């Protein structure tokens, strides 16, 4: 039979372990989120601004829909008539920077050293939107 004192010590040990596990998990989760970010930007361009050698993707393309935040960025650019500014969607989650690779590798990404915008040219109804992404990951702890 377990005595009251033994029960209290057991419960205290289990409770302490649970709290320690929660704190460690929270710390790990917080640092992971803050280490990886991606910013998807979209803006409208005129048909005359589409480079001759750029492939224009339809907004309904399945691969486009598989990229987190891409449709939201396109929708926001069209809704706000974003010709002078980029409309941004910030992703802050583990591995968010990999969105940049997905934009550049799974879609026909246009890269230019001249005056054209880099990114994926998308036909959105009767408009053309350029979608691009940048990402970063903090690989070390900040200097204190």
C-alpha positions in Angstrom: 0.0 0.0 0.0 1.3 3.5 -1.0 1.5 5.9 1.9 0.5 9.6 1.6 4.1 10.8 1.7 5.2 8.4 -1.1 2.2 9.4 -3.2 3.0 13.1 -2.8 6.6 12.6 -3.8 5.6 10.5 -6.9 3.1 13.2 -8.0 5.6 15.9 -7.4 8.2 14.1 -9.6 5.7 13.5 -12.4 4.4 17.1 -12.3 7.9 18.5 -12.4 8.8 16.3 -15.3 5.7 17.4 -17.2 6.4 21.1 -16.6 10.0 20.7 -17.7 9.0 18.9 -20.9 6.4 21.6 -21.7 9.0 24.3 -21.2 11.6 22.6 -23.4 9.0 21.9 -26.1 7.9 25.6 -26.0 11.4 26.9 -26.3 12.2 24.6 -29.2 9.0 25.5 -31.0 9.6 29.3 -30.5 13.2 29.1 -31.8 12.2 27.0 -34.8 9.5 29.5 -35.8 11.8 32.5 -35.5 14.6 30.9 -37.5 12.8 30.3 -40.7 10.8 32.9 -42.7 9.6 33.4 -46.3 8.1 36.4 -47.9 6.0 36.0 -51.0 5.4 39.1 -53.0 3.1 39.8 -55.9 2.5 42.9 -58.1 0.6 43.7 -61.2 2.4 44.4 -64.5 1.1 45.4 -67.9 1.1 42.9 -70.8 3.8 45.0 -72.4 6.0 44.4 -69.3 6.1 40.6 -69.8 9.4 39.6 -71.3 9.1 37.8 -74.6 10.9 34.7 -73.3 8.9 34.5 -70.0 6.4 31.7 -69.6 3.1 32.9 -68.2 1.3 30.4 -65.9 -2.4 30.4 -65.4 -3.6 31.3 -61.8 -5.5 28.0 -61.6 -2.4 25.9 -62.1 -2.2 23.1 -59.6 1.5 23.6 -58.8 0.8 27.2 -57.9 -1.9 26.1 -55.5 0.5 23.8 -53.7 2.8 26.7 -52.6 1.7 28.1 -49.2 0.6 31.7 -49.5 0.9 32.0 -53.2 -2.8 32.4 -54.0 -3.2 34.8 -51.1 -0.4 37.0 -52.4 -1.9 36.9 -56.0 -5.4 37.7 -54.7 -4.1 40.5 -52.5 -2.2 42.1 -55.4 -5.2 42.0 -57.7 -7.7 43.2 -55.1 -5.4 46.1 -54.1 -4.3 47.0 -57.7 -0.7 46.6 -56.6 1.2 48.2 -59.5 3.6 50.5 -57.5 4.2 48.3 -54.5 4.6 44.5 -53.8 1.8 42.9 -51.8 3.4 40.6 -49.2 2.5 37.4 -47.4 4.9 36.5 -44.6 5.3 32.8 -43.6 6.9 32.1 -40.3 7.0 28.4 -39.7 9.5 25.6 -39.6 11.0 25.2 -43.1 9.2 28.3 -44.5 12.3 29.3 -46.4 11.8 26.2 -48.6 8.9 28.0 -50.2 11.5 30.0 -52.1 12.9 26.8 -53.7 9.4 25.7 -54.6 8.6 28.9 -56.3 11.8 28.9 -58.3 12.0 25.2 -59.0 8.4 24.0 -59.5 7.2 26.9 -61.6 8.8 28.6 -64.7 10.7 31.3 -62.8 12.0 34.1 -64.9 15.3 35.6 -64.0 16.6 38.8 -65.7 19.6 41.0 -65.2 17.9 43.8 -67.2 14.8 45.8 -66.3 12.2 43.0 -66.1 10.9 41.7 -62.8 12.3 38.4 -61.6 9.6 35.9 -60.6 6.8 33.8 -61.9 4.5 35.6 -64.4 0.9 34.6 -63.7 -2.2 35.2 -65.7 -5.0 36.1 -63.2 -8.2 36.5 -65.2 -7.4 39.4 -67.6 -4.3 40.6 -65.6 -0.7 39.7 -65.3 0.8 39.3 -61.8 4.5 38.7 -61.0 5.0 36.4 -58.0 8.4 36.1 -56.2 9.7 34.9 -52.9 12.6 35.5 -50.6 13.4 33.5 -47.6 15.9 33.3 -44.8 16.9 31.1 -41.9 18.9 32.2 -38.9 21.5 29.5 -38.5 23.1 30.7 -35.2 22.0 32.3 -32.0 22.1 36.1 -31.9 25.2 37.8 -30.4 24.4 39.2 -26.9 
